[in-house]
Amino acid sequence: MSTAPDETPEGTGARDAVRWARRVSPRTWRRVAVVAAGVLVALVVGVTTASVELSLGPHEARYDVTTDDTVTIDLGPVGTLQIDSPLPLTLGVRVTVQEIPAAVTELDQATTLQALNGDLRSYLAFFSAPQAALEDVARALVADALARAALTFALLTAVWWLGRWALGPARRAELAAAVRPHRRALAGGAVAVVVAGTVLTASVGQQDQPDAARPASAVFDDTPLEGASVTGRLGGVIDTYGGYVVDAYRENQAFYARAGTALDEAWDATQPVIDAQEARDPLTASPTASAGADGDEAEPVVLVVVSDLHCNVGMAPLIATVVERSDADVLLDAGDTTMNGTGVEQYCVTTFARAVPDGVELVTSPGNHDSAETSGVYARSGARVLDGSVVEVDGVRILGDHDPAQTRIGSGTAATDESPQDMAERLAQTACDDEDGVDLLLIHTPRVGTPALTDGCVPTQVSGHLHKRVGPAVVGEGVQYVSSSTAGATLGQPTVGPLNGTAEMTVLRWDPDRRRIVDYRLVQVRPDASASVSPWLRWPVPTPTPSPRGGTNHPSPM
């Protein structure tokens, strides 16, 4: 027996939906329409009035959503920079830089030039990786827009119910009867008035609209700001001196492109040596290695170590290359990811976090140039920030904490509420008391980890801070490794821009059966943009002895 077309499952579902819609009372539909209109108005208000305070390069800035289809960077008396907005629905953004003085004459020539020279490298880092900063701004604006929309909807709801209470049932019935013939026109007109009013009040004035006749500045060609036009006296500054900044930007991009190519070539050149090493003496060939539960040797956990990045975001793609080429499971950041721990450096930690491939854990021990603010941004971007407790990452039990000192450019180093000696004792005690054992101590300043090594409570310590490589060397009953700067940091030289010193990264292999580091590879990128990758180098093995605190060392001889 055939089924009628309107009795098929699809037809039955459609008919049920129609029947349900007919059963809903007109009063319910009116309430739904009122709620939908309220939500629409609230969203329009929230989006077009969103405003947040973040940073723009080295400056604090306020970001306001506009409806003029233009991104405008307002530098006060200096002028504005304008570029077409990439946002939909004619939405734009006005960025008000808050550190420009009310009168340019408040800064004399020497002070102004010194400040501009100091800002140059900060802008260079910012425009080398602007995506991270733009994503931070976008997330903050969306959150602010939703908060404003929720508040607007709550106010509209309160006004609605207050109006109903003030009018009373009888008066509401009279008004409903009077407007019923015109309710559709009135509802549409009300929404249009509210939306138009919001758009007009959110837009900037005509004097700030981009002038179609004003040509774009040629200085920005082939940069992220290509097509931008400049107003006011800033136009003369950009045309006269902007080329220096853009030249520095292009030099920076070209340097790290060459360095990236050299790193790939060095890795490929070393691969035959690595293949021969692993064929001759594979990691799992040692007779002292223990088999896993199924009789097979466990795969090693690969860790990449970086340290003292100091906002050199040019190294971010090279870090990603090393992580990918080594098939790393974990990236260890030994601290000093920023230069001064300020809010305007949040794009640095966001850029480094974005460079980590999917599936790779990022663990960091904040350094003396970092801060709670920048570490918080790092954590929200996906990093696991150590805080004095043991965490397990890919089977490796890691202990670490923030540096006990805080260093700020211009004001020196200041102690926090805990001295290095007290932190060293606390971390050693935490390691010794941990029943499951600590496999690796990640701490920025090397001497903070010394007691845990000498007491035999951790087999490996990884640090940075010194800007030079030390070890791996046996210290007490463990092995200490101090990574050199991954930014090529050298004394008295800036870390942003082409390298002034050799940048280093280290690849470690950790054996989960023996619970210890077994070997490592050293990756170097030099100031001439050349690169080298070492073969596997054997990790030293200390002789385990009983710990005075009752701890034991994990490693057994190979």
Rosetta blueprint (number, residue, H / E / L):
1 M L
2 S L
3 T L
4 A L
5 P H
6 D H
7 E H
8 T L
9 P H
10 E H
11 G H
12 T H
13 G H
14 A H
15 R H
16 D H
17 A H
18 V H
19 R H
20 W H
21 A H
22 R H
23 R H
24 V L
25 S L
26 P H
27 R H
28 T H
29 W H
30 R H
31 R H
32 V H
33 A H
34 V H
35 V H
36 A H
37 A H
38 G H
39 V H
40 L H
41 V H
42 A H
43 L H
44 V H
45 V H
46 G H
47 V H
48 T H
49 T L
50 A L
51 S E
52 V E
53 E E
54 L E
55 S E
56 L E
57 G L
58 P L
59 H E
60 E E
61 A E
62 R E
63 Y E
64 D E
65 V E
66 T E
67 T L
68 D L
69 D L
70 T E
71 V E
72 T E
73 I E
74 D E
75 L L
76 G H
77 P H
78 V H
79 G L
80 T E
81 L E
82 Q E
83 I E
84 D E
85 S L
86 P L
87 L L
88 P L
89 L L
90 T L
91 L L
92 G E
93 V E
94 R E
95 V E
96 T E
97 V E
98 Q L
99 E L
100 I L
101 P L
102 A L
103 A L
104 V H
105 T H
106 E H
107 L L
108 D L
109 Q H
110 A H
111 T H
112 T H
113 L H
114 Q H
115 A H
116 L H
117 N H
118 G H
119 D H
120 L H
121 R H
122 S H
123 Y H
124 L H
125 A H
126 F H
127 F H
128 S H
129 A L
130 P H
131 Q H
132 A H
133 A H
134 L H
135 E H
136 D H
137 V H
138 A H
139 R H
140 A H
141 L H
142 V H
143 A H
144 D H
145 A H
146 L H
147 A H
148 R H
149 A H
150 A H
151 L H
152 T H
153 F H
154 A H
155 L H
156 L H
157 T H
158 A H
159 V H
160 W H
161 W H
162 L H
163 G H
164 R H
165 W H
166 A H
167 L H
168 G H
169 P H
170 A H
171 R H
172 R H
173 A H
174 E H
175 L H
176 A H
177 A H
178 A H
179 V H
180 R H
181 P H
182 H H
183 R H
184 R H
185 A H
186 L H
187 A H
188 G H
189 G H
190 A H
191 V H
192 A H
193 V H
194 V H
195 V H
196 A H
197 G H
198 T H
199 V H
200 L H
201 T H
202 A H
203 S L
204 V L
205 G L
206 Q H
207 Q H
208 D H
209 Q L
210 P L
211 D L
212 A L
213 A L
214 R L
215 P L
216 A L
217 S L
218 A H
219 V H
220 F H
221 D L
222 D L
223 T L
224 P L
225 L L
226 E L
227 G L
228 A L
229 S E
230 V E
231 T L
232 G H
233 R H
234 L H
235 G H
236 G H
237 V H
238 I H
239 D H
240 T H
241 Y H
242 G H
243 G H
244 Y H
245 V H
246 V H
247 D H
248 A H
249 Y H
250 R H
251 E H
252 N H
253 Q H
254 A H
255 F H
256 Y H
257 A H
258 R H
259 A H
260 G H
261 T H
262 A H
263 L H
264 D H
265 E H
266 A H
267 W H
268 D H
269 A H
270 T H
271 Q H
272 P H
273 V H
274 I H
275 D H
276 A H
277 Q H
278 E H
279 A H
280 R H
281 D L
282 P L
283 L H
284 T H
285 A H
286 S L
287 P L
288 T L
289 A L
290 S L
291 A L
292 G L
293 A L
294 D L
295 G L
296 D L
297 E L
298 A L
299 E L
300 P L
301 V E
302 V E
303 L E
304 V E
305 V E
306 V E
307 S L
308 D L
309 L L
310 H L
311 C L
312 N L
313 V H
314 G H
315 M H
316 A H
317 P H
318 L H
319 I H
320 A H
321 T H
322 V H
323 V H
324 E H
325 R H
326 S L
327 D L
328 A L
329 D L
330 V E
331 L E
332 L E
333 D E
334 A L
335 G L
336 D L
337 T L
338 T L
339 M L
340 N L
341 G L
342 T L
343 G H
344 V H
345 E H
346 Q H
347 Y H
348 C H
349 V H
350 T H
351 T H
352 F H
353 A H
354 R H
355 A H
356 V L
357 P L
358 D L
359 G L
360 V L
361 E E
362 L E
363 V E
364 T E
365 S L
366 P L
367 G L
368 N L
369 H L
370 D L
371 S L
372 A H
373 E H
374 T H
375 S H
376 G H
377 V H
378 Y H
379 A H
380 R H
381 S L
382 G L
383 A L
384 R E
385 V E
386 L L
387 D L
388 G L
389 S L
390 V L
391 V E
392 E E
393 V E
394 D L
395 G L
396 V E
397 R E
398 I E
399 L E
400 G E
401 D L
402 H L
403 D L
404 P L
405 A E
406 Q E
407 T E
408 R E
409 I L
410 G L
411 S L
412 G E
413 T E
414 A E
415 A E
416 T L
417 D L
418 E L
419 S L
420 P H
421 Q H
422 D H
423 M H
424 A H
425 E H
426 R H
427 L H
428 A H
429 Q H
430 T H
431 A H
432 C H
433 D H
434 D L
435 E L
436 D L
437 G L
438 V L
439 D L
440 L E
441 L E
442 L E
443 I L
444 H L
445 T L
446 P H
447 R H
448 V H
449 G H
450 T H
451 P H
452 A H
453 L H
454 T H
455 D L
456 G L
457 C L
458 V L
459 P L
460 T E
461 Q E
462 V E
463 S E
464 G L
465 H L
466 L L
467 H L
468 K L
469 R L
470 V E
471 G E
472 P E
473 A E
474 V E
475 V E
476 G L
477 E L
478 G E
479 V E
480 Q E
481 Y E
482 V E
483 S L
484 S L
485 S L
486 T L
487 A L
488 G L
489 A L
490 T L
491 L L
492 G L
493 Q L
494 P L
495 T L
496 V L
497 G L
498 P L
499 L L
500 N L
501 G L
502 T L
503 A E
504 E E
505 M E
506 T E
507 V E
508 L E
509 R E
510 W E
511 D E
512 P L
513 D L
514 R L
515 R L
516 R E
517 I E
518 V E
519 D E
520 Y E
521 R E
522 L E
523 V E
524 Q E
525 V E
526 R L
527 P L
528 D L
529 A L
530 S L
531 A E
532 S E
533 V E
534 S L
535 P L
536 W L
537 L E
538 R E
539 W L
540 P L
541 V L
542 P L
543 T L
544 P L
545 T L
546 P L
547 S L
548 P L
549 R L
550 G L
551 G L
552 T L
553 N L
554 H L
555 P L
556 S L
557 P L
558 M L
